[in-house]
Each structure stands twice: as C-alpha cells, then as structure tokens.
Amino acid sequence: MTRALAFDNSYARLPGRFYHRQPPAKVAEPRLIALNDALARRLGLDPDALRQPGWIAAFGGNAVPEGAAPLAQAYAGHQFGGWVPQLGDGRALLLGELVAPDGGRFDLQLKGSGPTPFSRRGDGRAAIGPVIREYIVSEAMAALGVPTTRALAAVTTGEPVWRETALPGAVLTRVAASHIRVGTFQYFAARNDVEALGLLTDHVIARHYPDADGPLGLIHAVTAAQARLIAHWMSLGFIHGVMNTDNMAVSGETIDYGPCAFMDGYDPRKVFSSIDQFGRYAYSNQPQVALWNLAQFASCLIPLMGDEDTAIAAATEAINGFTTVYEGEWLRRFGARIGLAEATTDDAALIQRLLGLMADQGADFTRTFRGLAEGMAAAEFADPTAFDGWARDWRDRLATEEAPDEIMRAANPAVIPRNHRVEEAIAAATGGDFAPFDRLARVLSTPFDLAPEDAPYTLAPTDDQVVRRTFCGT
C-alpha cells in the first residue's frame, strides 16, 4: 500500500450535494507507462516510491492512498452553446488535495477510473490514445509556460475499452490547482441554490484569489486570469477545440485536452475537432468564446451581489474588462515573438501584417516565429518577396531594441507537440510500443533549447502526415 500523504481535502468538506463519494473501479493489471519525476518532486513525492507496486496499483484505481477521499464532482455546462443541466465527472475521480512542501495545494485526480452517477451511459473508462494525448500536450504546455493541469502518471489497465473497436485501456493521474469549473457554478445557479453558490464562491476565493473582495472581486479575478490564458494560447497557435463552460477552470489553468491541436500552417479560421461542425471553437473565435463563457460565470454570481440591477451592471463592467487585459497580453506576447521588449499599440499593426502574410501563404506558425530569431523565416513563405517587404519595416523597428534575438529565442519555441507526432505516438502506444511517446515527451520538455539530434521534431508535416481532424476522448 501507499504511505500516508499530506492530504487536506477541502472540497470534500463542502456539503454532499457538491459531489458523489465512491472509490475508483479496479482494473485487471495496471502497468506504469509514464511517471513525471519532476512533478512528483514538486508535490513532495519520491519518484522511486511511486514506481513501486503499491503506487502503481493506486494509479490504476486498485488501491486508495491513505488520506484520500475519492469523489466525483458535480457540474453542469454549455456544450457548443447548448445547455446541459447535469454533467459532472463521468470518468474521473478526485482522490484529494495534496499540500506540497512549499504550501501549494493541488488536486490529484484519476481519469479513466470507471463509471460514476454522472457518466450518462458511458463506461467511465479511457483508452490509451486520449491518455497519451493529454500527457504529451499538457506537459508540453507546462514546458511552454502556459498555466495548465499536469500529468503525474499514466498506466495501462490490462483491459480493453470499446469505442469503434477494442482499444487498450489506460488511466491518467492528473494534477491541477483545482478542478472547479464555470460549470460548477452553473450547476448550483440552475438549481437556485444560493447557499451552495456562496459556499463555492468563498471556497474559490480562499483557494485561488485570496485578494478578491467578494463575488464581484472574483469575477474580476477570473476574467483577468482567462484573458491572460487565452492570449497565451493564441501566441502559440494552440486550439483548445472544446471550450464548453464545463471545460473552463476558474483557476485560469488550461483543462481537458480532448480534440486540442497546435496549428501547422497559420489559418485563423482553423478547426481540428471532429465535433465542431460549425467552427464555434476555431482559433480566431477563442477570445470571444472565453468572454461568452465568462458572462455565464458572472450571471451565476448575481444572486450573491445584492440589488439585481446594480449587480448586473457591475458584473457586466467586470467581464468587459476581459478585452483590455487580453489585448494587452496579446500585444506583449506577440511583441516578444518578434523581438520587442515592450511592444506598444503602434506595433500591433506590424504584428497583424505578419499574421496576414502568414495566413495568405499558409506559413508554418511555429517555424515562422522561430525563424525570425534564426534568420530563416522567409523560407516558410511560398513567395518570400512579400515577407521581405514586411521584414524591412521589422528590422527598422528592431533597431531601437537592445537584445531582440535574446527576446525572440525566449519567446519562440523550436518545437511544439505537432499533431502528426502526437498521432504517431498514440498509434505506436496502441500497439504496445511506447518508445515514440517517450522520445516525444523528452523533446517537448525543453521546447526552447533543442538538441541537434532532435531537429527532425521541428519539421512541419509532409502532405501525407497532415492531421486534419482530432477527436474527443470519450
């Protein structure tokens, strides 16, 4: 069995209507396929101990760590704009909250741990593909500096799961600042449970935003966190793919890596998700969708804010602050990508001109920006003369900067989790070969500083490697 950990399960101390308590379902034969040593140490855990049979059993759901309090969280949400009054953890269980040596508090969750009352006729299990995808992409996002949930461990279960065909089963152990979502607030607002909304608001403020002054302060804080997060996504060409309100964490972390993808050739209208038939969650729509989600969040807190008309006006003003924060963060991040220490509003036109040229010619998003630092960006354009005209103005602007090359190398990754590489790792893992997954995870752990032998991972896909659709994990 596992030794006692520093669990302090504050969410489990909320009333029972916030969750359903249950143990994870046991599996046939859990086998460890990945362990995140650095994250384990961050949590105050010994990686060598986590590789022992007792912990492997816990990662698969066959044992419950001492001090854990497994539960499935209740939430609701808008999915592609359609209201669903009850969702909840249908294939996940929150084991509990670990308190790290530095005092940081982290949820420890199993994904693929079996059915819950929220499963909606699902099997509650996960196939190896979605587990590999989330492990790779969430850890890549962390290495890129994006606020995100993390992957601590992944195990196979020794059992098949059935989707269109039989696939190897797996369980992911996920770490997060919390798993509280906009949809968590919506769940109680839809039930007119003002008491629960008050308890949840106090819990989130204490856990994530201790300087926030009541419900209105929380709206301001969550809005700013989401504005910074979405700007960071946009600066990396990341498309979440399923920005439902139940997939927006109030902590400001990226959560739920289903049909997510990084763009190769730049196209602001790009959609990868197989279920996003009308492009609701296309790359360029992400800021507006985030603002829409925040409006749903703010509306949940109106009953806690006194006079309704006054509350609505104050909440509206708070979420409208999204645009100011987002535009400032967008300019800062894209400014750094072209070598500017402090981009001004006058620089926005220069950045937009480059993005326009990239869109016109389908230039590779990551390779173009990295190429600016390496003098190779023109090679990404079918017609380099168009880029050359922009580059003359850009170099004139850089003449006033002290260390543009250093700024660009720090802002522009050499490698991202390209879709074809992720699919390659998934296909191999499905067949029992985890070497491509291991190599890709290693390369992505240092995205700004690549070893020469890993240069093939910087390449864009060939025509026959291009991935045009990604799929949800259920």
C-alpha positions as CSV (number, residue, x, y, z in Angstrom):
1,M,0.0,0.0,0.0
2,T,1.0,3.6,-0.3
3,R,2.2,5.6,2.6
4,A,0.2,8.5,4.1
5,L,0.4,11.7,2.2
6,A,-0.2,15.3,3.1
7,F,-3.9,15.2,2.0
8,D,-6.1,18.1,3.1
9,N,-9.4,17.6,1.3
10,S,-11.1,20.9,1.5
11,Y,-13.5,20.3,-1.4
12,A,-14.7,17.1,0.3
13,R,-15.6,19.2,3.3
14,L,-18.2,21.0,1.3
15,P,-21.8,19.7,1.5
16,G,-22.6,16.4,-0.1
17,R,-24.6,17.9,-3.0
18,F,-21.2,19.1,-4.4
19,Y,-20.1,15.6,-5.3
20,H,-20.6,11.8,-5.1
21,R,-18.3,9.8,-3.0
22,Q,-17.1,6.5,-4.4
23,P,-13.9,4.5,-4.8
24,P,-12.3,4.0,-8.3
25,A,-13.2,0.8,-10.1
26,K,-10.5,-1.8,-10.1
27,V,-8.7,-2.9,-13.2
28,A,-7.1,-6.2,-14.3
29,E,-3.4,-5.4,-14.3
30,P,-2.1,-1.8,-14.0
31,R,1.3,-1.2,-15.6
32,L,3.2,2.0,-15.4
33,I,4.0,3.6,-18.7
34,A,5.0,7.1,-17.6
35,L,5.9,8.9,-14.4
36,N,6.6,12.6,-14.2
37,D,9.6,12.7,-11.8
38,A,9.9,16.5,-11.7
39,L,6.3,17.0,-10.9
40,A,6.4,14.3,-8.3
41,R,9.2,16.1,-6.5
42,R,7.3,19.4,-6.8
43,L,4.5,17.6,-4.8
44,G,6.9,16.3,-2.2
45,L,6.7,12.7,-3.5
46,D,9.6,10.3,-4.1
47,P,9.6,9.1,-7.7
48,D,11.3,5.8,-6.8
49,A,8.5,5.1,-4.3
50,L,5.9,5.9,-7.0
51,R,7.3,3.2,-9.2
52,Q,6.6,0.5,-6.5
53,P,3.6,-1.9,-6.8
54,G,1.5,-0.1,-4.2
55,W,1.6,3.2,-6.1
56,I,1.1,1.6,-9.5
57,A,-2.0,0.0,-8.0
58,A,-3.2,3.4,-6.8
59,F,-2.6,5.0,-10.2
60,G,-4.8,2.3,-11.7
61,G,-7.5,2.6,-9.1
62,N,-6.8,-0.7,-7.4
63,A,-5.8,1.0,-4.1
64,V,-6.7,4.2,-2.5
65,P,-3.9,6.2,-0.9
66,E,-4.2,6.8,2.8
67,G,-5.8,10.1,3.5
68,A,-7.6,10.3,0.1
69,A,-11.3,10.9,-0.1
70,P,-12.3,9.8,-3.7
71,L,-15.3,11.7,-5.2
72,A,-16.8,12.7,-8.5
73,Q,-17.5,16.4,-8.7
74,A,-20.9,17.7,-9.9
75,Y,-21.1,20.4,-12.5
76,A,-23.3,21.5,-15.5
77,G,-22.4,23.4,-18.6
78,H,-23.0,24.8,-22.0
79,Q,-21.7,22.4,-24.6
80,F,-21.3,24.1,-28.1
81,G,-23.7,26.7,-26.7
82,G,-26.4,24.2,-25.7
83,W,-27.4,24.0,-22.0
84,V,-26.9,20.7,-20.2
85,P,-28.1,20.9,-16.6
86,Q,-26.1,18.0,-15.3
87,L,-22.7,16.8,-16.4
88,G,-20.1,16.1,-13.7
89,D,-17.1,13.7,-13.6
90,G,-18.3,10.8,-15.7
91,R,-14.9,9.1,-16.0
92,A,-12.8,10.8,-13.3
93,L,-12.4,10.8,-9.6
94,L,-10.8,13.5,-7.4
95,L,-8.7,11.5,-5.0
96,G,-8.0,14.5,-2.8
97,E,-5.8,17.6,-2.4
98,L,-2.1,17.3,-1.7
99,V,-0.3,20.0,0.1
100,A,3.2,20.4,-1.3
101,P,6.2,21.2,0.9
102,D,6.0,24.9,-0.2
103,G,2.4,25.0,0.9
104,G,0.9,24.8,-2.6
105,R,-2.4,22.9,-2.9
106,F,-3.0,20.5,-5.8
107,D,-5.8,18.3,-6.8
108,L,-4.9,14.7,-7.5
109,Q,-7.3,13.1,-9.9
110,L,-7.7,9.8,-11.8
111,K,-9.1,10.0,-15.3
112,G,-10.5,6.8,-16.7
113,S,-11.3,5.4,-13.2
114,G,-14.7,3.9,-14.0
115,P,-18.4,5.0,-14.2
116,T,-20.0,7.4,-11.8
117,P,-23.6,8.6,-11.4
118,F,-22.6,11.4,-13.8
119,S,-21.4,9.0,-16.6
120,R,-24.6,9.4,-18.7
121,R,-24.5,5.8,-20.0
122,G,-20.7,6.0,-20.6
123,D,-18.3,3.3,-19.4
124,G,-16.2,5.7,-17.4
125,R,-13.0,4.4,-18.9
126,A,-10.3,5.9,-21.0
127,A,-8.5,4.4,-24.0
128,I,-4.7,4.7,-24.3
129,G,-5.0,7.4,-27.0
130,P,-6.6,10.2,-25.0
131,V,-4.3,9.4,-22.1
132,I,-1.2,9.7,-24.3
133,R,-2.5,12.9,-25.9
134,E,-3.3,14.6,-22.6
135,Y,0.0,13.5,-21.1
136,I,2.0,14.8,-24.0
137,V,0.1,18.1,-24.7
138,S,-0.4,19.1,-21.0
139,E,3.2,18.6,-20.2
140,A,4.3,20.4,-23.4
141,M,2.1,23.3,-22.4
142,A,3.7,23.4,-18.9
143,A,7.1,23.5,-20.5
144,L,6.0,26.4,-22.7
145,G,5.0,28.3,-19.6
146,V,1.2,28.0,-20.1
147,P,-1.0,27.6,-17.0
148,T,-2.3,24.1,-17.2
149,T,-3.3,20.9,-15.5
150,R,-0.4,18.4,-15.3
151,A,0.2,14.7,-15.9
152,L,1.8,12.9,-12.9
153,A,1.5,9.3,-14.2
154,A,-0.1,7.1,-16.8
155,V,-0.8,3.4,-16.6
156,T,-2.3,0.7,-18.8
157,T,-5.1,-1.3,-17.2
158,G,-4.7,-4.7,-18.9
159,E,-8.3,-4.4,-20.1
160,P,-9.8,-3.3,-23.4
161,V,-12.3,-0.4,-23.7
162,W,-14.7,-0.3,-26.6
163,R,-15.1,2.7,-28.9
164,E,-15.5,1.9,-32.6
165,T,-13.3,-1.1,-31.8
166,A,-11.5,-2.6,-28.8
167,L,-8.6,-0.4,-27.6
168,P,-6.2,-0.8,-24.7
169,G,-7.5,0.8,-21.5
170,A,-5.5,3.4,-19.5
171,V,-5.7,5.7,-16.6
172,L,-4.1,9.2,-16.3
173,T,-3.3,10.7,-12.9
174,R,-3.9,14.5,-13.3
175,V,-2.7,17.3,-11.1
176,A,-4.4,20.7,-11.0
177,A,-4.7,23.8,-8.9
178,S,-8.3,22.7,-8.7
179,H,-10.9,21.1,-11.0
180,I,-13.6,23.8,-10.3
181,R,-15.2,25.0,-13.5
182,V,-17.5,27.6,-14.7
183,G,-19.9,24.7,-15.0
184,T,-19.6,24.0,-11.3
185,F,-21.1,27.4,-10.6
186,Q,-23.8,26.9,-13.3
187,Y,-24.8,23.6,-11.6
188,F,-25.9,25.4,-8.5
189,A,-27.2,28.5,-10.2
190,A,-29.5,26.4,-12.3
191,R,-30.9,24.9,-9.1
192,N,-31.3,28.3,-7.4
193,D,-29.1,27.0,-4.6
194,V,-27.8,30.4,-3.4
195,E,-26.3,28.8,-0.3
196,A,-24.1,26.5,-2.4
197,L,-23.1,29.4,-4.6
198,G,-22.0,31.3,-1.6
199,L,-20.0,28.4,-0.2
200,L,-18.4,27.7,-3.6
201,T,-17.5,31.4,-4.1
202,D,-15.9,31.5,-0.6
203,H,-14.0,28.3,-1.4
204,V,-12.6,29.6,-4.7
205,I,-11.6,32.9,-3.3
206,A,-9.8,31.2,-0.4
207,R,-8.1,28.7,-2.7
208,H,-7.2,30.8,-5.8
209,Y,-7.8,34.5,-5.3
210,P,-7.4,35.4,-1.6
211,D,-7.2,39.1,-2.5
212,A,-10.6,39.1,-4.3
213,D,-13.2,41.1,-2.5
214,G,-16.4,39.0,-2.6
215,P,-18.3,37.8,-5.7
216,L,-17.5,40.9,-7.8
217,G,-13.9,40.7,-7.0
218,L,-13.9,37.0,-8.0
219,I,-15.5,37.9,-11.4
220,H,-12.7,40.5,-11.9
221,A,-10.0,37.9,-11.0
222,V,-11.3,35.0,-13.1
223,T,-11.8,37.3,-16.0
224,A,-8.3,38.6,-15.9
225,A,-6.9,35.1,-15.5
226,Q,-8.8,33.8,-18.5
227,A,-7.8,36.8,-20.6
228,R,-4.1,36.1,-19.9
229,L,-4.5,32.4,-20.6
230,I,-6.3,32.8,-24.0
231,A,-3.7,35.4,-25.1
232,H,-1.0,32.8,-24.3
233,W,-2.9,30.1,-26.3
234,M,-3.2,32.5,-29.3
235,S,0.5,33.4,-29.2
236,L,1.4,29.7,-29.6
237,G,-1.2,28.8,-32.2
238,F,-3.0,26.5,-29.8
239,I,-6.6,25.5,-30.4
240,H,-8.4,24.0,-27.4
241,G,-11.1,22.5,-29.6
242,V,-13.9,22.2,-27.0
243,M,-14.3,25.4,-25.0
244,N,-17.5,24.5,-23.3
245,T,-18.2,26.1,-20.0
246,D,-17.5,22.9,-18.2
247,N,-14.0,22.9,-19.7
248,M,-13.1,26.4,-18.3
249,A,-11.3,26.2,-15.0
250,V,-11.9,29.1,-12.7
251,S,-8.2,28.8,-11.6
252,G,-7.1,30.1,-15.0
253,E,-5.5,26.8,-16.0
254,T,-5.9,25.0,-19.3
255,I,-8.0,21.9,-18.6
256,D,-9.4,18.9,-20.6
257,Y,-7.2,18.1,-23.6
258,G,-9.6,16.4,-25.9
259,P,-9.6,17.4,-29.6
260,C,-6.9,20.0,-29.0
261,A,-4.2,20.8,-31.5
262,F,-1.4,23.2,-32.4
263,M,-1.6,24.7,-35.9
264,D,1.0,23.9,-38.5
265,G,0.2,26.3,-41.4
266,Y,-1.4,29.5,-40.0
267,D,-5.1,29.8,-40.6
268,P,-7.2,32.0,-38.2
269,R,-10.3,30.0,-39.1
270,K,-8.7,26.7,-38.3
271,V,-10.7,24.0,-36.6
272,F,-9.5,20.5,-35.8
273,S,-12.2,19.0,-33.6
274,S,-14.3,16.4,-35.4
275,I,-17.4,17.5,-33.4
276,D,-17.0,21.3,-34.1
277,Q,-19.0,21.2,-37.3
278,F,-19.7,25.0,-37.5
279,G,-16.3,26.3,-36.2
280,R,-17.6,27.7,-32.9
281,Y,-14.2,27.0,-31.3
282,A,-12.0,27.9,-34.3
283,Y,-8.6,29.5,-33.4
284,S,-9.8,33.1,-34.0
285,N,-13.0,32.6,-32.1
286,Q,-11.4,31.6,-28.8
287,P,-11.2,35.1,-27.2
288,Q,-14.9,35.8,-27.9
289,V,-15.9,32.3,-26.7
290,A,-14.0,32.9,-23.5
291,L,-15.8,36.2,-23.0
292,W,-19.2,34.4,-23.6
293,N,-18.2,31.7,-21.0
294,L,-17.3,34.4,-18.5
295,A,-20.7,36.0,-19.0
296,Q,-22.3,32.7,-18.0
297,F,-20.0,32.6,-14.9
298,A,-20.8,36.2,-13.9
299,S,-24.5,35.6,-14.2
300,C,-24.3,32.8,-11.6
301,L,-23.0,35.2,-9.0
302,I,-25.7,37.9,-9.4
303,P,-27.8,36.4,-6.6
304,L,-24.9,37.0,-4.2
305,M,-24.4,40.6,-5.1
306,G,-27.4,42.5,-3.7
307,D,-29.7,44.6,-5.8
308,E,-30.1,42.8,-9.1
309,D,-29.8,45.8,-11.5
310,T,-26.8,47.1,-9.7
311,A,-25.2,43.7,-9.7
312,I,-25.8,43.1,-13.4
313,A,-24.2,46.5,-14.2
314,A,-21.2,45.8,-12.0
315,A,-20.7,42.2,-13.4
316,T,-21.0,43.4,-17.0
317,E,-18.4,46.0,-16.4
318,A,-16.1,43.4,-14.8
319,I,-16.3,40.9,-17.7
320,N,-15.9,43.7,-20.2
321,G,-12.5,44.2,-18.7
322,F,-11.5,41.0,-20.5
323,T,-10.8,42.9,-23.7
324,T,-8.4,45.3,-22.1
325,V,-6.4,42.6,-20.4
326,Y,-6.5,40.3,-23.4
327,E,-5.3,42.9,-25.8
328,G,-2.5,44.0,-23.6
329,E,-1.3,40.4,-23.0
330,W,-1.7,39.6,-26.7
331,L,0.4,42.5,-27.6
332,R,3.0,41.7,-25.0
333,R,3.3,38.0,-26.1
334,F,3.3,38.6,-29.9
335,G,5.6,41.6,-29.4
336,A,8.1,39.3,-27.7
337,R,7.8,36.8,-30.6
338,I,9.1,39.5,-33.0
339,G,11.8,40.7,-30.6
340,L,10.2,43.6,-28.8
341,A,10.8,44.0,-25.1
342,E,7.8,46.3,-24.7
343,A,5.5,46.4,-27.6
344,T,3.3,49.4,-27.9
345,T,-0.1,49.8,-29.6
346,D,1.7,51.2,-32.6
347,D,3.4,47.8,-33.0
348,A,0.1,45.9,-33.3
349,A,-0.2,46.8,-37.0
350,L,3.3,45.3,-37.6
351,I,2.3,42.1,-35.9
352,Q,-1.0,41.9,-37.7
353,R,0.7,42.5,-41.1
354,L,2.9,39.4,-40.4
355,L,0.0,37.3,-39.4
356,G,-1.9,38.4,-42.5
357,L,1.0,37.3,-44.7
358,M,1.3,34.0,-42.9
359,A,-2.4,33.4,-43.4
360,D,-2.3,34.3,-47.1
361,Q,0.5,31.8,-47.8
362,G,-0.2,29.2,-45.1
363,A,3.2,29.8,-43.5
364,D,4.0,27.5,-40.6
365,F,3.1,29.2,-37.4
366,T,5.9,27.9,-35.1
367,R,8.6,27.7,-37.7
368,T,8.0,31.3,-38.9
369,F,8.3,32.8,-35.5
370,R,11.3,30.7,-34.6
371,G,12.8,31.6,-38.0
372,L,12.7,35.2,-37.1
373,A,15.3,34.5,-34.4
374,E,17.4,32.3,-36.7
375,G,17.2,34.3,-39.9
376,M,15.2,31.6,-41.7
377,A,11.6,32.9,-41.6
378,A,11.5,33.8,-45.3
379,A,11.8,30.1,-46.2
380,E,8.4,29.5,-44.7
381,F,6.7,31.6,-47.4
382,A,5.9,30.4,-50.9
383,D,6.5,34.0,-52.1
384,P,9.4,35.3,-49.9
385,T,9.2,38.7,-51.6
386,A,6.1,39.6,-49.6
387,F,7.8,38.7,-46.4
388,D,10.9,40.7,-47.4
389,G,8.8,43.9,-47.5
390,W,7.5,43.3,-44.0
391,A,11.0,42.3,-42.8
392,R,12.4,45.7,-43.8
393,D,10.0,47.5,-41.6
394,W,10.5,45.0,-38.8
395,R,14.3,45.4,-38.9
396,D,13.8,49.2,-38.7
397,R,11.7,48.7,-35.6
398,L,14.3,46.3,-34.0
399,A,17.0,49.0,-34.4
400,T,15.6,50.5,-31.2
401,E,15.8,47.2,-29.2
402,E,18.8,46.2,-27.1
403,A,18.5,42.4,-27.3
404,P,15.9,41.3,-29.8
405,D,17.5,37.9,-30.6
406,E,17.6,37.0,-27.0
407,I,13.9,38.0,-26.6
408,M,12.8,36.0,-29.6
409,R,14.7,32.9,-28.6
410,A,13.0,33.0,-25.2
411,A,9.5,33.6,-26.7
412,N,9.6,31.3,-29.7
413,P,9.8,27.6,-29.1
414,A,11.7,25.4,-31.6
415,V,9.3,22.5,-31.1
416,I,5.6,22.0,-30.2
417,P,3.5,18.8,-29.9
418,R,2.8,18.7,-33.6
419,N,-0.3,16.7,-34.5
420,H,1.4,14.1,-36.6
421,R,3.9,13.4,-33.9
422,V,1.2,13.0,-31.3
423,E,-0.7,10.7,-33.6
424,E,2.5,8.7,-34.3
425,A,3.0,8.3,-30.5
426,I,-0.6,7.2,-30.0
427,A,-0.6,4.7,-32.8
428,A,2.6,3.1,-31.5
429,A,1.3,3.0,-27.9
430,T,-1.9,1.4,-29.0
431,G,0.3,-1.4,-30.4
432,G,2.3,-1.6,-27.2
433,D,5.3,0.4,-28.3
434,F,5.9,3.4,-26.0
435,A,9.3,4.5,-27.5
436,P,7.8,7.2,-29.7
437,F,5.8,8.6,-26.8
438,D,8.9,8.6,-24.5
439,R,11.0,10.4,-27.2
440,L,8.4,13.0,-27.9
441,A,7.8,13.7,-24.2
442,R,11.5,14.1,-23.7
443,V,11.9,16.5,-26.6
444,L,8.9,18.6,-25.6
445,S,10.3,19.1,-22.1
446,T,12.8,21.7,-23.4
447,P,10.9,23.4,-26.2
448,F,13.2,26.4,-26.4
449,D,16.5,24.6,-26.2
450,L,16.6,21.7,-28.6
451,A,19.5,19.2,-29.0
452,P,20.8,19.0,-32.6
453,E,19.8,15.3,-32.9
454,D,16.2,16.3,-32.2
455,A,16.0,18.7,-35.1
456,P,13.5,16.4,-37.0
457,Y,10.9,17.3,-34.4
458,T,10.9,20.9,-35.6
459,L,9.8,19.9,-39.1
460,A,6.3,20.6,-40.4
461,P,4.4,17.6,-41.6
462,T,4.6,16.4,-45.1
463,D,1.4,16.3,-47.1
464,D,0.7,12.7,-46.2
465,Q,1.4,13.4,-42.5
466,V,-1.0,16.3,-42.1
467,V,-3.6,15.7,-39.4
468,R,-6.9,17.5,-40.3
469,R,-9.2,16.2,-37.5
470,T,-8.8,15.4,-33.8
471,F,-11.3,13.5,-31.6
472,C,-12.8,13.8,-28.2
473,G,-11.5,11.3,-25.7
474,T,-14.9,9.7,-24.9
